[in-house]
Amino acid sequence: MVPLYVGSTCEYSGKTLLCIGLGKKFQSDGISVAYFKPLGRLPVRVGKVLADQDGVSLEEILGLRDPLDLVCPVVLTQDLIIQAYTRRLVNLEKKIMEAYSKIARGRDLVLIGGGSNLEEGSFLGIPGERLIKKMKAKTILVTKCETDVLVDPILAAREFLGENFIGAVLNCVASDKIDYFRRRILPFLKREGIAVLGMIPQDTILNAISVGELCDNLGGEILCCDDRVDELVEHFMIGAMNVEGALRYFRKVRNKAVITGGDRPDIQLAALETSTKCIILTGNLFPSDIIVSRAEEREVPMIAVKEDTLTTVEKIENLLKRLRVSGKRKVARAVELVNREIDFRSLYEKLGISAK
């Protein structure tokens, strides 16, 4: 059995995306896979079991049926935090290793979902670095390429992990930076003895959010077309100008959400004449029946929110920083990108496995 730890150098780097793509590829190659997350940070109740949202999602996406309390044996809750700070914790490392041993039984490979850095979990006595060595796991680190200066954590990981560290995946590389990364960053890492197993570009679908997710996170109310909540929003535009300017402005961008005051029927109608996925009405103001009827004709959901436009935009910006891979279209895109961009020949060689 081969343990493969997928960690990262920062939050929301793309670990779930990579685990989905790797898991699907391994399965298609006849390799029996389990998913394991030692420490979950997104608690969710499934029946009577306290589980982790990533664990629940990966089990469903990969078609696995392992007990959720084994998939993620430690879930971060407020109670657990208080126990850590008051020195009332039981031996969490033992609990993790026992669950890991059970879930690995009979599997060719275990995908281990790591934290946002190798130190995560230290205050609980279960830092990622220690678990990697305890499990003797081969380790890939995913890094989100938001700046040119991103190699320090990768170099540090090599020092911390030694032979356990088998390579890095650079994620979310802007299209205008791809050539620069190929000419500068990849050769630098190669000279340092670090394998780059793949470079995944920014993607509009993966960076999109569904209408339903938007509504839920904004605490809004869907006023019409609730059968369109799975539509993906790729761009956001603010409508605060005159109607002539709005039409020109809105026609420039497709698959967008328009954020405007609930008292701006002119802007709402202009948005409905262009490629719009939803309209977000701010200020706890509701549209007229005429506007709603037009939105229904165009099959464009309208969402009413209580906050003003500025506050709504700020909430959306914070939401977009922590998007997750969910929904059939995003999952399919994640699988496609990982299949296309990851060097599986090199990865299989480093893992000592082969397709069956």
N, C-alpha and C positions, 0 to 999 in steps of 0.2 A: 504494500500500500504506500502511495506517495502523498505526503501532505504538501499542499501548495498554499502559502499564506499570501494574500493580496492586501497589502497595506498602502499607505499614502503618506505624502509629506504635508498635507493640509486638508482642511474640511472641504467636502463636496468636490473632491478631485476627480471622481469617476470610478471608484472601486466597484460599485454595484453594476455599472455598465460593463466593466471588464469581467466581473464574475458571471454575469448573464451570458456574455459572448463566449467566454472560455467554457462554461458549463455546457452550453448547447453544442459547441464544437467537439468537446470530449465525448459527449453522448452520441453524436453523429458518427464518431470514429469507433464506437463500440466500447468505450471506456466507462466503466461503472463509477458514478460520481455521487458524493454526498456533499452537502453544504453545512458548514459549521461556523458559528459566530460566537466567539468566547464571551465578548462583552457587548451587549446591545444597549443603544442609547435612545431607542424609540419604542418605549413600552406600549403594548397593546394587549387587550384581553381577548383571547379566543376561547370561548367557553369559560372554563374555570382556570385555564392556564395563562399565566403572565408570560407573554412572548415578546419578541422584537419584530418591528415592522419589516425590516430588511429580511429577517429569517423567514417570516411568513410569505413575503413576496417571492423570494428565491425558491422556496419549496414549491409554490404554485407554478412559477414559470418553468422550472426544470422538471415538473411532474413527479416530485419526490413525496414520500409519505412518512417521513421520520417524525417521531414525537417532538413537538415544538419546544418542550422543556429540555430536550437534549440538543436540539439545533442551536439554541441560545441558552446556556445554563445560568448566565448571570445577566440580569437586566437592570440597568441603572434607574433607580427610583429615588425619591426624596428620602424614604426610609433607609435605603442602603447608604446614601450619602451621610446621613446622620450617624448610622452605625460605624461608618469609617472614621468619622471625626471624633467619635466617643469611644473608639477602640473596642467595639463590641462585634466586630466582624468574625465570622467563622472562616475556616480555611477555604477561600474561594479558588485558589489554584488547584487544590485537590478536587473540588467539585467540577471544575472545568476539565481536568484531565480524565476524570471518570466518565463524563459525558462524551468527551472526544473519543475515548477508547471504545465506547459502545457504538457510536455513530460511524466509526471507521470500519467496523467489523464487516468483512465480506466485500469491501469496496476497493476498486483499483486506485482511486484518488479521492482525497478530501480537499475541497475548496474551502479555505479558511478566510472569512471576512474580517480583516483587521481594522484598526482604528485610524484616526486622522493623522497620527504620528506614532513613532515607536515607543513614546513615553506614556501614551494614553493608558489609563488604568493604574498608574503608579500609586496613587493614594489609596487604592483598593488592594495593593499588593500583587497586582497582576499586569505589570507593564507588558506591552506587546513584545519588546525585545526578549524578555525572559520566557514568554510563552513560545516564541519561535524556537528558541534553543531547547526548551523542554520537549517540544513536539518534533524537533529535528526537521523543521519545515523549510523547504525551499521557498524563497521569498521574492516577490515582485513588488516594487513600489510604483504607484501611479502618482504623477505630479501634474497639477493643473498649470498650464503654461500661460500665466497672466502677465509675466514680466520676462525680461531676458536673463535676470539673475535668479536662477532656479536650481542650480546644481549643488549648492552647499548641503542641503539635506540628503541628497543622493550620495554625495561623497562621504558624509558622516555615517550613513547607513552601511556603507561598505566597511567602514572601520568597526562599527558596532557588531555587525553580523558575520563578517568574514565569509566563509564558503557558503553559508546559508543564503546569502544574497546573490541571486542569479541574473538580475537585470531590472531595468526601468521601462515604464511606458509613459510617454509624454502625451498628455491629453489636452484637448481643447486648444489646439494650435491655430491661431488666426491665419486665414488664407494668405494674407500679405506677409506673413512671417515664416511660412513653410520653407522657402528657399534659404532664408537666413539661418534657420535651425539646421538645415542640411549642410550648409557650408561652414557653420561655426560651432554650434553646440554638439551635434552628433560626433564630429571628429574629435572634439575636446574630450567627450566622455569615453570614446574609444581609446584615446591615448592614456586615459586614466584607468583603463582596464574594465570599464563598465559597459555591459551590453545594453543597447537600447532595443527592446524587443518589438517596439512599434511606436508610431507617431500618429495619433488620431486627430484629425482636423476638427475645428468648430463645425457644428452641424445645426441647421435651423430647426430640424424636427426635434432633436434632443434638447435644444434650448427653448422649445415651445412649451406651452402649458395649456391644459384643457380648459374649456369654459367652466366645467364643473368644479375643477380645482380652484380656479379663480374665485368663483362664487363662494365656495366653502371658506377659503382663506381670508376673503374680504368680509365675511359675515353678511353677505348680500342675499337678496331675494330675486329669484328668476321670475320675470313677469310674463314671459312667453317663450315658446319653442324649447320647452325643457327636454325634448327628444334630441336636441342638438348639443348636449352638454359634453359629448366626447370630441367635438371639433377642437382642433389645436390652434391656438393663437401664437403666431410667430413674432408679431411686432405690436407695439403700443403707440398710439398717437393721442395727443391732447387736443380737444376741440374747443378753442376759446377765441375764434376770430369771426370775421363776417362770413356769410354763407358762400360768396363768390370765392374768397380765399380758401375756405374749407374744402370746396369741391376740388380745386387744383391740388391742394395739400393731400387730401385723402386718396386721390387717384394715383399718387406716386407709389403707394405701398399696398401690397396684397396681404391677405390672411392676417388681418390686424384686429385689435380691439381699440375702440375709440372711447376715450374717457372724457366726459363732458357733464356740465351741470344738468340736473333734471329739468331745469327751466329753460333749456335751449332747444326747442323743437326744430328750429332751422338747421342747427348743427346735426341733430339726430337724423333728419331727413336726408341731409347731404351725405352722411355716413352710410345710410341705407342705399344710396345710389352707387356705391363703390364696393370693392371686395372687402367686406367686413365680416368677421367671425362673431363678434358680439359688441354690444354697446353698454358701457358702464355709466350709469347715471348717478351722480354724486349729490350730496346735500339732502338726502332723504326726501327728494322730490320725485313725483311720479309723472309719467308721460300721459298725454291724452289718449283716448280710445283710437283716434285716427292714426297716431304714431304706432301704437301697438298693433293695429290691423296691418299697417304697412310692413312692420317688422315680421309679422307672421307670414305675409305674402313672400317676403324675401328670405324667410327661414333664418332670421338673425335673432338670437336670444338677446333680451334686454335684462340687465342686472341693476337693481336699485341698491345703493349702499348709503349708510348714514353719514359717513365722513365727507368732508369737503374734498375738492379735487386734489389739492396739494397733499393732504394726508393719505388719500387713496393711492396717489402715485408713489409716495414713499413706501407704503405697504407692499405695493407690487414690486418695487425695486428690491426690497429685502427678500421677498418671496422668490424672485428670479435667481438670487444668489444660492439658493438651496433646493433647486429643482431635483426631482428624483426620476428615475427611469420607471415609468408605469404606463399601462395601457398597451394594447396590442401593437399599435403603430410604432410607438417608441421602442418597445422590446424588439420588434422586427428590425428596426433601424440599428439598434445597438448590436444585434447579432451580425447584421450585414457589415457594419464598420469594423468590428473586431475580426471577422473572417478575412476582410480585405487588408487590414493594416497590420495585424500581428504576424510576426515571423514564427509560424507554428513549427516549421522544421527545426529552427534553432531552439525553440521552447521545449519541444519533445525531446530533443537531444539532451538538454540540460536537466530535464526531469527523469530521463532514463526510461521513457515510455514510447510506445508506438501505436499507431492505429491498428485495430484488430480486423 
